[in-house]
Amino acid sequence: MNVLAVEGRFTGSDLTGPNFARLAESFSARAVRADDPARLAGALKDRLSEPGRSLIEVPVAEMPSVLPLLLGGPPGSVRD
């Protein structure tokens, strides 16, 4: 969950996200989800070998928030 502290209030949302590969297919794009490095390498080779729209969805682990840097607030004003 991303949590943002603004003037003493907290806002946040659980981002479970859509299945972007399926979403791309709904727009007639070729799509695949690459869950590991080996699948990513194959997906890149496959998708770059054919013309047209394509999407490779690559899930990543949770990453630290960059909002404190962007907002110039004190450390801890924005929490993950």
DONU-700437 format. One line per 8 residues: number of its first residue (from 0); their letters; for each residue y, z, x of C-alpha. Coordinates in pm, 1 decimal, padded with zeros to 6 digits. Last residue first. Layout:
NUM) A) Y/Z/X | ...
end
This chain:
79) DRVSGPPG) 00318.5/00178.4/00537.2 | 00634.8/00384.0/00567.9 | 01001.9/00297.8/00568.3 | 01257.9/00565.3/00648.5 | 01020.2/00701.4/00913.5 | 01226.2/00580.6/01204.9 | 01594.2/00564.1/01110.1 | 01722.0/00257.2/00931.8
71) GLLLPLVS) 01824.5/-00070.7/01092.4 | 01698.2/-00262.4/00789.3 | 01512.5/-00529.7/00984.5 | 01366.9/-00296.6/01244.9 | 01266.7/-00037.1/00987.0 | 01125.9/-00319.8/00772.3 | 00877.2/-00441.8/01030.7 | 00585.2/-00263.2/00866.8
63) PMEAVPVE) 00269.1/-00215.8/01066.5 | -00018.4/-00454.4/00997.5 | -00318.7/-00414.4/00770.7 | -00606.9/-00625.2/00895.2 | -00594.9/-01002.1/00859.8 | -00739.9/-01248.6/00609.4 | -00728.4/-01612.5/00716.4 | -00692.8/-01861.3/00430.5
55) ILSRGPES) -00714.9/-02218.1/00555.4 | -00523.8/-02459.7/00338.0 | -00541.6/-02833.1/00302.0 | -00330.0/-03121.7/00187.8 | -00423.8/-03471.6/00283.4 | -00578.2/-03651.0/00576.3 | -00910.7/-03547.0/00728.6 | -00999.0/-03429.5/01079.2
47) LRDKLAGA) -00751.0/-03142.0/01076.8 | -00936.4/-02964.6/00796.1 | -01278.0/-02983.7/00961.4 | -01169.8/-02880.2/01310.4 | -00956.9/-02597.7/01174.7 | -01235.2/-02480.0/00943.6 | -01490.0/-02481.1/01224.3 | -01269.7/-02270.7/01450.1
39) LRAPDDAR) -01186.1/-02035.3/01162.6 | -01553.9/-01990.4/01075.0 | -01628.9/-01882.1/01430.4 | -01329.1/-01648.6/01435.8 | -01430.7/-01459.8/01117.4 | -01340.8/-01451.2/00748.0 | -01215.1/-01810.4/00726.7 | -01141.2/-01887.3/00359.7
31) VARASFSE) -01151.0/-02256.3/00277.2 | -00925.5/-02503.1/00103.6 | -00892.6/-02870.4/00020.0 | -00583.0/-02917.3/-00190.4 | -00602.8/-03038.7/-00549.6 | -00344.2/-02788.4/-00677.8 | -00616.1/-02563.7/-00827.9 | -00785.6/-02590.8/-00489.1
23) ALRAFNPG) -00486.0/-02416.0/-00331.7 | -00524.7/-02123.5/-00573.8 | -00895.1/-02101.1/-00494.8 | -00819.1/-02078.2/-00122.6 | -00536.7/-01831.4/-00188.3 | -00765.3/-01583.0/-00361.0 | -00487.3/-01376.6/-00510.1 | -00345.8/-01069.7/-00347.6
15) TLDSGTFR) -00464.0/-00710.6/-00349.4 | -00109.1/-00602.4/-00284.9 | -00082.5/-00242.6/-00396.5 | 00282.6/-00190.4/-00470.9 | 00559.8/00033.8/-00357.6 | 00891.4/00192.3/-00433.1 | 00992.5/00536.3/-00317.7 | 01318.0/00703.1/-00402.7
7) GEVALVNM) 01529.0/00911.1/-00162.1 | 01798.2/00646.0/-00121.6 | 01539.3/00375.4/-00065.5 | 01199.8/00465.6/00076.6 | 00969.7/00162.1/00085.9 | 00594.7/00195.6/00045.3 | 00348.4/-00080.4/00121.8 | 00000.0/00000.0/00000.0
end
